[in-house]
Amino acid sequence: MTRIPILLLALATLVAPAAGAQSPGPLVKYGKWALAAGAVSMNLLAARAHDDAEEAFGRIEDACALDRNRCLLDVEGNYADPAIEGLYQNSLHHDRVARRWLIFGETALVGAAAMFVWELTRSSHEPDNIPFEPEVKSLRNATGVGFRIAW
């Protein structure tokens, strides 16, 4: 449901014209912030999934502390008690989900960092309409400071 608005926003960002000679374009200008926000969000989702996995495993530990016979393993390595095995599978599921969110979040963070670096390293054209531009010149035994006013 949320994929369609995100795809439309991405398409609108790609199609929009550049704002001027100094701007890097809307994809980099807004994309870096979207990726940074996505990285934070995905890492928060990974933390939530990890907490769910820890909660499921904590219930296994609590059940095993009360009755050690519930935590016996069968010949295939599974828990003999189906309720404990279900909790274990639930814990594994949430761990896999957390791992996926972490990978996606870190990928988004690398993308955002690359866009920040790319934007900072691009050479920008100075505009011609600067009304006051100070000048600093190195002279033989001194430094000259002044300004130029365009008429």
N, C-alpha and C positions, 0 to 999 in steps of 0.2 A: 504494500500500500504506500509506503514512504519512498519506494524506489522511483516511482514515476515523477513526483515533484523534484527529486534530486537530479534525475536525468534531464528534466526540462530546464532546471537552473543551470546545469553544466552546459547544456546546448546554448542557452541564451548568453552565457558568459563567453563561449567560444565565438559566437556569431557577432557579438557587439563590437563596434569599431574602437580602435584605440583613441584615447581622449586627447592625445597631443604628442608632441615630439619627446617630451620628457617622461611620459608615463610608460611603464613596461607592458601595458596591455591589461585587460581585465582578468585574463586567465591567471597571470602571475600575481597581480595586485590583490585579488580577492581569493584566489585559489590557495595561496599560502596560509591565509587565516582559516579557511575552511578545512584544510588538511590538519592544521594545528588543533583546531577545535575537535575534529574527528579523532585525532590521536588521543586527546584527553578523554573524550567520551568512550572510546574503545578500551582504554586502559581502566576506566572506571567500571565498565561492563565486565572486564576480565577479573577485576577485584571482587565484584559481586558473585561471579561464577565460582571463583576460588573459595569464597566464604561459604557458598552452598555446598561445595565438595567437602570442605572442612566440617561443616555441620553434619553431613551424612556420615562421614567417617567417625565423628565424635559419638554419634548414636551407636555405631558398631562397637566402639570402645566401651561405652557405657553398658551395652548389653552383654559384652564379654566379661566385664568386671562383675556383673551380677551372676552370670551362669556361664562358666567356661565351656560347658558342653555345647553351647550354641555356636561356638566358634571353631568347631572341629572341621577339618577339610576332608573331602572325599578323595577317591583315587585320581580324579581328574584335576584336582587342585582347587575346586570350587568349595564354597561353604556348604556344609550339609544342611543347615537351616535355610530354607528358601527366603525368609524375611531378611536375614543377615546378608544373603547373596544379593538380594534386591537392593539393599542399602549400599553394598559394595559397588554394584554396577551403576547405581545412581551417582556415587562418588566419582567413579571413573568417567562417566558422561560429563559431569560438571568440570572435571579437570581438563578434558579434551576441549570443551567449549572455552574455558579460560585460556588455554594455550592458543586457540585460534584467534581470540580477541587480542591477545598480546601480540601475536605475529602481525595482524592487520594494523593494530595501533602503532607498533614500531615502524612498520612500513610507511604509514601516513606521516609519522614524525620525520622520517628520513626524507620523504618527499617535500614536506614543509621546509625543512632545513635547506634542501637543495634549491627551492624557490627563493628563500631569503638570500642565500649566497648569490644566486644568479642575478637577482635584482640589485644587490649591492655592488656587484662587479661590473655591471653594464655601464658603459660610458654614457653620460647624459649631456645633451647639448644645452649650453647656457642660453637663456632667453635674451633677446636683443633689447628688451624694454626695461632694463635695470636703470633706474634714474640716478642712483648714487653708487659708485663703485670705488672703494678705497684702493689706493695703490701703495705698495711697499717695494722700494728698490734698494738694492745693495750698491753702495757707492764705495769708493776706495777706502776711506777711513770712517765712514759713517753709514747710517741707514736712513734713507729718505722715505718719509711718509707724506702722502698727499691724497687728493681726490680729484676726480674729473666730473664735470657737469656737462652733459650734452645739451646743446642749444639747437 
